[in-house]
Amino acid sequence: MAEREPHDRTPEQPEQPEDRAASRAAAARRMAQQHTWVDLQIQRAMERGAFDDLPGAGKPIPDLGTEHDPDWWIKRLIEREKITVLPPSLQLRKDDAELDDRLDRHTSEAEVRREVEEFNARVMKARYTPVDGPPLITQPRDVEATVAAWRERREARRRDREIRHTDR
């Protein structure tokens, strides 16, 4: 009986040991050349401009070479989303300092009143809650006085716009 070539084998015949060895050798040769194929694909993509205008192009990789921090992802999230984690008393101080600027973005008196009332509710809740951190010194805002100050600021901005408009 003549010896058959591996490709002449019928599906019912089991794979011979020499077939497996040849198959492994071919796979090893492909793996040895894979880096060349990958390099070729990268080179072609570069020629097409696939890597042009990527975010961060030409900039150093942040934190490269520094010690590994297992909490790096949460720190980046906090930084990116501008999340602040302050004790309630300090957060209320910060919110009180920024309240007028936030109110000035509103266009109706009802929105201003609602925001001041929500702020006052948070201050009152913090007053009756055990304090973690510095003591609470923030006072509730007088709603009527705050709305009146908002109206004055709005009128002043309107006058400034009219003056700038007439000066053109």
Secondary structure, 3 states (H helix, E strand, C coil): CCCCCHHHCCCCCCCCHHHHHHHHHHHHHHHHHHHHHHHHHHHHHHHHCCCCCCCCCCCCCCCCCCCCCCCHHHHHHHHHHCCCCCCHHHHHHHHHHHHHHHHHCCCCHHHHHHHHHHHHHHHHHHHCCCCCCCCCCCCCCCHHHHHHHHHHHHHHHHHHHHHHHHCC
